[in-house]
Amino acid sequence: MSLNCTACLFRNCLHEVVEKQVRIRSTQLSWGIQAWIENIINSKLYDQLADDLAQQIDEGIYLPGDKLPSIRKLSKQRRVSTSTVQNAYELLEKRQRVISRPQSGFYVREIPVTRPLSVVDDQGPNLPASFSIHQMATRVLQNCQRPGLINLGTALPSPEFLPVKQLQRLIAGLVRHRMSEIVVSEFPPGLQELRVQIARRMAELGCHVTADDIVITNGCQEALLLCLRAVAESGDIVAVESPCFIGTLQAIESLGMKVLEIPCDSERGISINALKLALEQWPVRAMVLNPTNNNPLGFTMTDVDRKVLLDVLTPRGIPIIEDNLFGDMQYSGSCPKALKAYDRHDQVLYCSSISKSIAPGLRVGWVSAGHYQPKIEFLKSFTSVGTSTLCQMAVAEFLENGGYDRHLRRIQSAYSLQMRQMIDAVERYFPPGTTTSKPKGGYILWVKLPEEVDAMLLHEKALAEGIAVMPGSLFSVSRRYENCIRLNCALPWSEQVKKALKTIGVLAGSLRQRGIHV
């Protein structure tokens, strides 16, 4: 072979080698680009999947504590790889929206809290006291109802959470077809068809009562007043939870009675030890309790604690006024038995209404008072004569036709979401050292601020910013809660509400700094 042919063959081989290396490098490069593109696509997929799941949690499709679909099941549903689902769940876990349980799966995280409120069992009861909070309470409540405010103060649900359209159709039908009955006053004990429906509802709470055992009132506040008048007189000592609903304190004050505050635990409710100590020292005539979805602490007493409480009070012959105003609003949908369900000696006077669940403006409440029933009827007959016949008819039909149960399912889910969003905002925007209650129902949140913060001053400064909050000092006659506020969570969540909470947090932080430097 000539030298020229050899050189030509060498060049051809060299070209083939170079071309092959170029092809290999090109292929490797394309593989790298492809992998990079696939990573981007996958990250977008699991980001989107995580966002979709977070939205479903926010909308109440999955509630706190619910188990989420398995990785394999969600992979098939969404037609994505199992690794995409795994990455989405891990992302939600980093965002503290879900928790992983080994050998079980992923679950919606329970409502987060800054820290649980401290147990107050170690505090003894205050001395029984005559008191006057009416003027301060009236002023603050009027402040909260100023037009244009973002009202996080008064415990009234926004119309968006009420069955307005259903009631509108229902009342229109009643006016068309039953006007001759509507114009006739319904004397105590009240409309028979409504009392039948209430007796059925109470049976679901474990209370064995008939329609004849129920008196219809103008809301729960009148029910409470009638019960107090039936069991005690001016100057008598009435034991209450502490902190205590403002309306209860005002009712007791209006009747000239004395209050004995019994401290509560934010998780379990009233301190049985403190109650026993109080009963050994003072002649308590009656007790007022709000054991389910308490206002303002949010606790629900366990069945065991309810029985123990009755075991303490029953031998002493002390009547108990049970306020179950928020009892139907358990986030789980399963309401605990009423305290009255465990009453075997006719000492529990049960009060409730539809003011917080259906419509505050209808003013329909009721009492089931056992052997105090005749006295309650007598007091009602000359106090306010009767309750609106139209309103009683509307509530009776709403209960009977299933509208109330459908409405309850909606608001139980909605208020669970509202509460979580509110607590999230408090965690994010309020000063360090803030703690909150942990409600399992209702729409009331109790917030304990750092000790340096004066909640009444915070109330006034928030008003100047167009926001209303309820200062904690109104929930006690001993001014125990001057650094606490109560927030109403029954406002539709919005950027405006979020901004209001951020403003409250900033104001609380500035008051804290001022308190530290004083």
VOGU-3710 file (C-alpha; in Angstrom, 3 decimals, decimal comma):
1> mslnctaclf> 0,000/0,000/0,000  1,364/3,410/-0,932  2,107/6,037/1,625  -0,693/8,242/0,237  -3,261/5,467/0,641  -2,129/4,828/4,200  -2,455/8,524/5,046  -5,911/8,654/3,491  -7,051/5,628/5,495  -5,712/7,168/8,705
11> rnclhevvek> -7,583/10,435/8,014  -10,823/8,555/7,435  -10,441/6,598/10,700  -9,628/9,774/12,569  -12,749/11,474/11,171  -14,877/8,523/12,266  -13,451/8,650/15,791  -14,005/12,404/16,055  -17,560/12,154/14,705  -18,312/9,351/17,157
21> qvrirstqls> -16,964/11,375/20,084  -19,049/14,367/18,987  -22,156/12,182/18,767  -21,465/10,745/22,229  -20,909/14,169/23,754  -23,966/15,517/21,973  -26,041/12,644/23,306  -24,667/13,148/26,820  -25,422/16,838/26,567  -28,992/16,170/25,405
31> wgiqawieni> -29,452/13,692/28,225  -28,306/16,350/30,705  -30,631/18,931/29,216  -33,484/16,427/29,199  -32,897/15,537/32,859  -32,770/19,237/33,742  -36,047/19,850/31,922  -37,648/16,813/33,581  -36,561/18,071/37,007  -38,189/21,425/36,301
41> insklydqla> -41,396/19,728/35,126  -41,480/17,442/38,149  -40,881/20,300/40,576  -43,718/22,219/38,930  -45,946/19,159/39,195  -45,395/18,537/42,885  -45,561/22,270/43,647  -48,934/22,420/41,912  -50,104/19,230/43,628  -49,067/20,612/47,028
51> ddlaqqideg> -50,919/23,870/46,313  -54,044/21,942/45,246  -54,014/19,863/48,427  -53,433/22,959/50,570  -56,457/24,611/48,918  -58,599/21,542/49,647  -57,520/21,734/53,292  -58,346/25,457/53,385  -61,777/24,771/51,894  -62,515/22,180/54,578
61> iylpgdklps> -62,551/19,189/52,214  -59,923/17,710/54,519  -60,286/18,754/58,158  -57,632/18,837/60,910  -56,760/15,240/61,810  -58,125/13,757/58,539  -56,006/11,190/56,718  -54,991/12,221/53,188  -55,068/9,782/50,225  -52,192/7,302/50,081
71> irklskqrrv> -49,279/8,041/47,761  -50,276/5,221/45,405  -53,947/6,257/45,320  -53,189/9,930/44,683  -50,660/8,942/42,016  -53,406/7,102/40,109  -55,967/9,868/40,650  -53,663/12,621/39,386  -51,810/10,475/36,824  -48,421/11,480/38,196
81> ststvqnaye> -45,522/9,456/39,506  -45,398/8,274/43,101  -42,231/10,349/43,579  -44,190/13,491/42,587  -46,826/12,732/45,236  -44,133/11,943/47,803  -42,403/15,274/47,068  -45,741/17,139/47,306  -46,474/15,650/50,728  -42,943/16,431/51,935
91> llekrqrvis> -43,398/20,020/50,754  -46,692/20,297/52,677  -44,932/18,849/55,701  -42,273/21,586/55,476  -45,090/24,139/55,284  -46,520/22,581/58,475  -49,810/21,762/56,787  -49,568/17,973/57,141  -47,790/15,487/59,374  -46,348/12,094/58,498
101> rpqsgfyvre> -47,138/9,084/60,673  -44,875/6,057/60,107  -46,681/2,956/58,788  -49,871/5,018/58,484  -49,577/7,889/55,998  -50,041/11,652/55,888  -52,605/13,565/57,955  -53,861/17,152/58,013  -52,091/18,885/60,836  -54,247/19,738/63,845
111> ipvtrplsvv> -55,004/23,443/64,403  -51,616/24,946/65,307  -51,274/27,112/68,365  -48,545/29,391/69,583  -48,511/27,542/72,896  -51,434/26,249/74,932  -52,615/28,585/77,636  -51,208/27,778/81,020  -53,266/25,701/83,431  -54,727/27,889/86,164
121> ddqgpnlpas> -55,677/25,194/88,691  -53,094/26,568/91,094  -55,047/29,817/91,418  -57,658/29,784/94,138  -61,092/31,335/93,781  -61,518/35,016/94,492  -63,578/36,274/97,397  -67,311/36,577/96,617  -67,878/40,122/95,448  -70,547/42,635/94,589
131> fsihqmatrv> -69,410/44,403/91,454  -70,261/46,822/88,687  -69,109/46,211/85,132  -72,234/47,431/83,345  -70,971/50,873/82,355  -67,619/49,642/81,074  -69,196/46,684/79,254  -71,833/48,892/77,618  -69,198/51,374/76,458  -66,963/48,667/74,957
141> lqncqrpgli> -69,878/46,860/73,260  -71,091/50,127/71,744  -67,549/50,837/70,547  -67,446/47,456/68,809  -70,666/48,173/66,925  -69,590/51,449/65,354  -70,344/51,499/61,602  -67,433/50,660/59,319  -65,338/48,749/61,859  -63,760/45,355/61,286
151> nlgtalpspe> -65,576/43,837/64,238  -63,424/41,181/65,875  -64,956/42,055/69,243  -68,612/41,095/69,654  -69,453/37,380/69,350  -71,845/37,746/66,416  -71,482/35,795/63,160  -71,266/37,659/59,874  -74,365/37,225/57,638  -72,250/35,139/55,242
161> flpvkqlqrl> -72,318/32,361/57,864  -76,089/32,534/58,420  -78,865/30,829/56,382  -80,272/34,142/55,171  -81,834/32,948/51,891  -83,361/29,837/53,428  -84,949/31,877/56,215  -86,167/34,470/53,730  -88,053/31,838/51,701  -89,335/30,119/54,823
171> iaglvrhrms> -90,634/33,308/56,500  -92,241/34,497/53,242  -94,149/31,220/53,059  -95,294/31,500/56,667  -96,532/35,058/56,131  -98,507/33,945/53,059  -100,111/30,878/54,588  -100,254/31,339/58,384  -100,746/35,069/58,953  -103,861/34,539/61,074
181> eivvsefppg> -101,754/32,511/63,539  -98,780/34,881/63,428  -100,791/37,865/64,641  -101,899/35,973/67,771  -99,521/36,166/70,741  -98,020/32,857/71,857  -97,957/32,782/75,676  -95,528/30,753/77,808  -94,395/28,044/77,587  -94,354/28,834/73,854
191> lqelrvqiar> -95,206/27,337/70,461  -95,896/23,612/70,788  -94,366/22,637/67,431  -91,105/24,408/68,331  -90,926/22,806/71,770  -91,364/19,379/70,164  -88,426/20,040/67,836  -86,238/21,265/70,700  -87,080/18,201/72,797  -85,905/16,031/69,892
201> rmaelgchvt> -82,659/18,002/69,599  -82,063/17,687/73,334  -82,624/13,922/73,107  -79,620/13,805/70,748  -77,594/15,411/73,580  -78,696/12,705/76,000  -81,453/14,723/77,725  -84,744/12,923/78,324  -87,258/15,767/78,213  -90,636/16,337/76,598
211> addivitngc> -92,115/19,420/74,940  -93,864/20,184/78,242  -90,467/20,492/79,946  -89,411/23,435/77,758  -90,130/27,181/77,937  -89,392/29,408/74,932  -87,566/32,673/75,706  -86,277/35,792/73,979  -82,808/34,414/73,365  -80,401/32,709/75,739
221> qealllclra> -79,812/35,874/77,750  -83,423/35,991/78,934  -83,238/32,247/79,638  -80,205/32,863/81,846  -81,901/35,720/83,694  -85,046/33,680/84,339  -82,981/30,798/85,707  -81,000/33,062/88,042  -84,227/34,579/89,358  -85,700/31,111/89,880
231> vaesgdivav> -82,809/29,729/91,952  -81,302/32,715/93,812  -82,047/36,127/95,277  -80,307/39,463/95,659  -77,213/39,112/97,846  -76,774/35,389/97,127  -73,412/34,036/95,896  -73,290/32,609/92,382  -70,216/30,643/91,286  -69,031/31,182/87,710
241> espcfigtlq> -66,177/30,131/85,469  -63,236/32,495/85,188  -62,887/34,025/82,666  -66,669/34,319/82,373  -68,956/35,410/79,537  -69,746/39,130/79,874  -73,505/38,579/79,545  -73,487/36,207/82,511  -71,711/38,752/84,698  -74,110/41,489/83,610
251> aieslgmkvl> -77,134/39,293/84,387  -75,827/38,523/87,881  -75,032/42,193/88,498  -78,516/43,285/87,370  -80,067/41,021/90,032  -77,867/42,291/92,875  -76,137/38,933/93,366  -72,488/38,308/94,205  -69,991/36,518/91,977  -67,488/33,893/93,027
261> eipcdsergi> -64,976/33,235/90,237  -63,640/29,689/89,849  -60,506/29,480/87,661  -60,533/27,367/84,510  -58,066/25,355/82,483  -58,120/26,266/78,786  -58,262/22,593/77,787  -60,440/20,888/80,412  -62,544/23,659/81,881  -63,390/24,517/85,455
271> sinalklale> -60,936/23,569/88,200  -62,726/20,991/90,361  -60,124/21,470/93,121  -60,701/25,214/93,246  -64,469/24,662/93,228  -64,263/22,265/96,202  -62,166/24,812/98,099  -64,729/27,550/97,370  -67,668/25,404/98,486  -65,946/24,666/101,797
281> qwpvramvln> -65,593/28,386/102,529  -68,698/30,114/101,167  -72,452/29,435/100,916  -72,746/29,187/97,143  -76,399/29,361/96,106  -76,059/28,456/92,419  -73,542/27,922/89,647  -73,507/29,055/86,004  -71,500/26,923/83,556  -70,762/26,993/79,827
291> ptnnnplgft> -69,201/23,504/79,471  -69,313/23,007/75,676  -67,334/25,253/73,290  -66,980/27,698/76,131  -67,180/31,450/75,642  -64,490/32,803/75,940  -61,916/30,020/76,543  -63,214/27,569/73,934  -62,824/24,410/76,021  -65,235/21,467/76,070
301> mtdvdrkvll> -65,394/19,519/79,325  -64,979/15,762/79,099  -67,828/13,430/80,049  -65,795/12,269/83,045  -65,311/15,833/84,317  -69,010/16,582/83,870  -69,913/13,609/86,060  -67,329/14,606/88,688  -68,705/18,156/88,726  -72,221/16,879/89,380
311> dvltprgipi> -70,884/14,567/92,084  -69,447/17,640/93,830  -72,515/19,895/93,495  -75,442/17,460/93,773  -74,961/16,432/97,448  -74,899/20,111/98,379  -78,189/20,801/96,589  -76,626/23,527/94,414  -78,561/24,122/91,163  -76,500/24,432/87,979
321> iednlfgdmq> -77,449/26,707/85,097  -75,997/25,149/81,921  -75,409/27,596/79,065  -75,148/25,548/75,854  -75,268/28,412/73,386  -72,365/27,145/71,224  -73,040/23,441/71,818  -73,955/22,547/68,207  -70,772/23,946/66,683  -68,308/21,116/67,308
331> ysgscpkalk> -65,779/20,932/64,440  -65,889/17,134/64,475  -69,651/17,241/63,903  -70,196/15,014/66,936  -71,587/17,005/69,861  -70,854/15,825/73,416  -73,663/15,038/75,803  -75,085/17,981/77,704  -74,338/18,313/81,400  -78,085/17,870/81,932
341> aydrhdqvly> -77,832/14,371/80,430  -76,042/13,230/83,610  -78,435/14,992/85,992  -80,406/12,498/88,096  -81,720/14,944/90,702  -83,309/17,663/88,545  -80,682/20,251/89,511  -79,530/21,326/86,018  -81,397/24,174/84,313  -80,523/23,918/80,614
351> cssisksiap> -80,416/27,099/78,468  -79,724/27,563/74,768  -80,828/29,437/71,651  -80,323/29,741/67,897  -78,736/33,206/68,213  -75,191/32,057/67,404  -76,081/29,425/64,823  -79,114/30,567/62,793  -79,929/34,242/63,378  -79,219/36,562/66,347
361> glrvgwvsag> -82,067/38,825/65,255  -84,787/36,190/65,674  -84,217/36,128/69,471  -85,443/32,585/70,053  -84,069/30,717/73,067  -85,289/28,116/75,518  -85,037/26,679/79,036  -85,530/23,171/80,335  -85,545/23,682/84,089  -86,774/20,483/85,727
371> hyqpkieflk> -88,729/21,145/88,915  -88,051/24,887/88,521  -90,201/24,855/85,369  -93,411/26,305/86,898  -91,477/29,203/88,384  -89,715/29,876/85,071  -93,077/29,973/83,255  -94,491/32,338/85,873  -91,490/34,694/85,662  -91,565/34,643/81,866
381> sftsvgtstl> -95,289/35,427/81,725  -94,985/38,803/83,426  -91,413/39,675/82,355  -91,816/39,695/78,585  -95,206/37,943/78,136  -94,114/35,900/75,128  -91,701/35,451/72,221  -92,469/36,418/68,620  -94,840/33,845/67,123  -93,426/34,317/63,609
391> cqmavaefle> -89,866/33,746/64,837  -90,906/30,626/66,732  -92,670/29,249/63,640  -89,653/29,960/61,443  -87,242/28,209/63,784  -89,594/25,232/64,235  -89,883/24,688/60,488  -86,153/25,153/59,912  -85,446/22,473/62,524  -88,116/20,129/61,182
401> nggydrhlrr> -87,323/20,269/57,448  -83,639/19,410/57,846  -82,417/22,897/57,015  -80,744/23,290/60,399  -78,711/20,096/60,091  -77,501/21,041/56,608  -76,609/24,499/57,859  -74,722/23,041/60,839  -72,562/20,847/58,599  -71,617/23,903/56,578
411> iqsayslqmr> -70,705/26,159/59,484  -68,881/23,456/61,456  -66,472/23,089/58,542  -66,335/26,837/57,897  -65,605/27,778/61,511  -62,890/25,123/61,770  -61,151/26,760/58,816  -61,751/30,266/60,175  -60,212/29,298/63,505  -57,105/27,828/61,914
421> qmidaveryf> -56,568/30,895/59,755  -57,050/33,207/62,724  -54,582/31,288/64,888  -52,074/31,206/62,020  -52,269/35,001/61,793  -51,889/35,435/65,561  -48,800/33,222/65,467  -47,359/35,225/62,607  -48,119/38,784/63,641  -48,495/38,998/67,431
431> ppgtttskpk> -45,524/39,665/69,749  -43,418/36,828/71,210  -44,919/35,369/74,364  -48,485/35,408/72,980  -50,535/32,273/73,687  -53,972/31,189/72,493  -56,805/28,878/73,440  -57,381/25,712/71,392  -61,117/25,575/70,592  -62,668/22,415/69,211
441> ggyilwvklp> -65,829/24,229/68,207  -67,470/27,630/67,929  -65,845/30,774/66,623  -64,381/32,428/69,734  -60,609/32,694/70,263  -59,025/33,737/73,574  -55,591/35,347/73,259  -53,216/35,948/76,143  -50,707/38,694/75,322  -47,423/39,393/77,119
451> eevdamllhe> -48,018/40,761/80,622  -46,823/44,257/79,669  -49,727/44,751/77,227  -52,798/46,600/78,543  -55,703/45,071/76,576  -58,078/47,974/77,291  -55,543/50,394/75,865  -55,090/48,027/72,919  -58,881/48,098/72,403  -58,830/51,909/72,231
461> kalaegiavm> -55,837/52,068/69,886  -57,352/49,423/67,613  -60,581/51,462/67,395  -58,555/54,370/66,075  -57,389/52,040/63,284  -60,960/50,919/62,493  -60,729/47,563/64,304  -62,690/46,254/67,306  -61,376/43,710/69,832  -62,827/42,689/73,203
471> pgslfsvsrr> -60,537/43,378/76,215  -60,176/40,519/78,687  -60,831/42,623/81,795  -64,582/42,492/80,978  -64,602/38,730/81,569  -63,822/39,025/85,267  -64,940/41,093/88,251  -61,410/40,890/89,680  -59,600/42,320/86,617  -57,542/39,145/86,217
481> yencirlnca> -57,236/39,292/82,442  -55,938/42,762/81,677  -53,438/41,387/79,140  -55,987/39,185/77,294  -58,346/39,775/74,391  -61,192/37,791/72,834  -61,417/37,588/69,043  -64,513/36,827/66,973  -63,523/34,459/64,140  -66,914/34,491/62,380
491> lpwseqvkka> -65,879/37,025/59,748  -65,170/35,821/56,198  -61,404/35,510/55,815  -59,996/38,259/53,607  -56,924/40,406/53,102  -58,733/43,083/55,089  -59,146/40,796/58,115  -55,562/39,578/57,760  -54,327/43,177/57,663  -56,438/44,006/60,745
501> lktigvlags> -54,805/41,190/62,715  -51,380/42,349/61,605  -52,241/45,855/62,828  -53,375/44,492/66,217  -50,106/42,577/66,483  -48,068/45,701/65,739  -50,058/47,722/68,289  -49,643/44,983/70,920  -45,907/44,899/70,228  -45,578/48,652/70,698
511> lrqrgihv> -47,581/48,533/73,964  -45,373/45,701/75,171  -42,234/47,738/74,539  -43,776/50,705/76,324  -44,674/48,468/79,297  -41,142/47,076/79,464  -39,608/50,542/79,569  -42,009/52,032/82,118
//
